[in-house]
Amino acid sequence: MIATTMVAFTLGGLTMWPLVRRLRNRLTDATWQLEHDPVTGMLNRGGLLAAHATLAKAASSQPVVVVLIDLDDFKPVNDTHGHDRGDDVLAAVGGRIADIAALQGGAAARLSGDEFAALLPVRTADLARIADTFVTLIAQPVDLTTDGTPVTVTVTASVGIALAESTDPFEGVALRRADIAMYHAKHHGRNRHAVYEPGMAMPDVRRRRGPRLRDRRLSNEATA
């Protein structure tokens, strides 16, 4: 009787194991999707916030470097080559951004559309050199194939870089500083970088593309 019960239990366990494994894999996939961008495979905004929280916990007394990257005039790429090829360009550029961040011991994310960000530990005081690395590598040509025809696409980026304490609110302070610096890079000709300095202010809204979702969300939180 006991032997029969043990055999039945073992067989039942063997039968359930594939189901348990499938459920575990689905949970892993769902967790990955919550923190990653499906086009580039990079972290998304939520994933970058989680990375910042981890970094702040591990090095609460250390500053961090935040980089905000906005591709210049990306819309013509989609208009000329289609959104699928545009996604290929975003994936290629995102890979370069992620590689630079990884070499610096940090993390990178696609925030939305053609906007990316990187979070880096402080390894050097030369923020301009880091920012220029992003500008230079992003501007390298991307080779694509459209309708069987090889095509080379080149995009540039405006990059803002800022230093913040790891305990500062990420979106309200760290990313905001990088955002201000990025718009200064846009204002001074694009395909370049700007380093945030105390006293820097956001350019007049009329010179920008209009408030983005992040700007509206922060405004709503401030008035709530």
N, C-alpha and C positions, 0 to 999 in steps of 0.2 A: 504494500500500500504506500509506504513511504517512498520507495523507489519509483513507483509510478507517478507519485506527486512531484518528485524532483525532476523526472524526465519531462513532465508536462510544463513545469515551471521553466525549465531550460529552453524547451521548444518555444514557449510563449515569449521568453526574453529574446530569443533569436529572431522571432517574427516581428517583435516590436522595435528592434534595434534600427532597421532601415528607416522606419518612420521617425524615430527620435533623431537620427542623423539628418534626415531631410528637414525636420523642424528647426534643428540647430543651425543648419546652413542657411535656411530662410531668415532666421533671426539675425545671423551674422550679416547677410546681405542687406537686410532692412536697416541695421545699425550703420553699416557703411554708407548706404544711400542717404541717411539723415545728415551726414557730415561731409558729403562729397558732391562735387559738381558732375553731372552725367556726361557732359561734353568733353571736358578736359581730364577728368579723373582727379583733379586737385581738390583740396578742401573747399567747402563752400563757406558762407559767412558764419554759420553755426559751428562748423569745424574749426575755423580760425579763432572764434571766441573761446572754444574749448581749449585750443592750444595755448592761447594767452593765459587762461586760468591755470593751466598746468605749469606754465613757465613762471607765473607770478607766485605760485605756491612753492616752487622749487628754489626760486631766487628772489624772494620778496624785497630784498634790499638792493637789488641790481636794476639799473635802467635797461630799457629795451629799445631797439630800433624798429620803427614802423615805416614801411614803404608803400605808397599808393601809386598805382600805375594805371594810366588811362590811355588807351590807344587813340592815336590821332586820326580823325576822319575815317573811321573803319567802315561806315555805311557803304561807300562805293565798292568795297570788296564784295559785300553781299549783293549789291545791285548788279555788278559786272559778272560775277562768277557763280552766283546763287548761294543760298544759305548753307547748303551742305559743304561747299568748298570753304565758305566763310568759317564754318565750324572747324574744318581742318586747320585753317590758319590759327584760330583761337587755341586749338589743341597744341599746335606746334609752338606758338608763342608761350602758352602756359607751361609747356615742358621746359622751355629755357628759363622761365622765371622760377619754376620749382627747383631746377638744377642749381641755380645761383643761390637760392635760399638754403638748399641742403648743404652746399659747400660752406655756407656760413654757420651751419648748425641750427638753422631755423626752419620755418614752415611757410608755405605759400598757398594762396587761395584765389579762386575766381569769385568775386563778390557779386557781379551781375553784368550781363552784356559784355562790353569790352573793357571792364574794369577789374583789375587784379590788385592783390595786396600781398605783402610779405612781412613776417614777424621774425626778427633776428635778435640773438643775444649780442651784447656789445663786445666785439673783439678788437675793434679799432676805433680811434677817434676821427678817422678820415671818412666821414659820412658821404662826402662828395664823390670819393672814389667808388664806394659801393653803388651809389645811385648811377654814376656814369657807366658802370658795368652793365646794369639793367638796360640803360638807354642804348648802349652799343650793341649788345647781343640781340635785343628785340628787333633792331633795325636790319639784322642780317636777312637776306632773301629766304623765302619759303617756297620750295618747289612743290607744285601740285600737278594733277592730271585732270583736265576737264574735257569730257567727251572724247577721251583718248588722246588729247593733245597736251603736251607738257606746257605748263604755265608757271611763271615765276612771279610771286607776289611779294612786295616789300611794304611793311607797315612800320610806322614809328610810334613812339610813345612819349607822353609827358609824365615825368616821375617826380613825386614829392617825397621827401624823406625827413623824418623827425625823430627826436629822442624824447622818451617819456619814462617816468618811473613805472616799474612793473605793477605797482599798486594803483596807478591811475586808472580811471574808467577807460576801457579800451576804445569804445566808439565815441564817447563824449570828450575825451582828451587826446589820447594817442593817435587814433585814426583821424580825428578832426585836424590836428596839427599837420599831419601828412597831407590831408586834403587841401588845406590852405596853401601849403608849399607846392602841391601839384598844380593848382590853378595859377600860381605865379609862373610856373614853367610854361603853362599854356599861354598865358598873357604875353610872355616874352619870346614867343616864336615857335613853341612846340619842338618835339624831337630833342628835348633837353631835360635837365633836372633842376630842382631848386631845393635847398635845404631850409627847413623851418628855423626861423629865428624869433626870439621873444619880441612881441609887438607886431608881428605880421598879421594882417587882416585879410579876410576873404575879399576878392575883387567884387565890384558892384555886380549884383545879380543880373542886371541887364546885359552884362558882357558874358554871361554864362549861358549854358543851354537850358537853364531853368532848374528849380529845386528838384532834387532826386528823392527817391523813396526814403533814403537814409536821412536826408535833411528834413523831410516832412515828419518822419517818425520822431526824431529828436525834438523837433518843435512841439509836436503834440505832447511828448513826455514832459517838456518844460512847463507847459500850460495846464497839465492835468492836476 
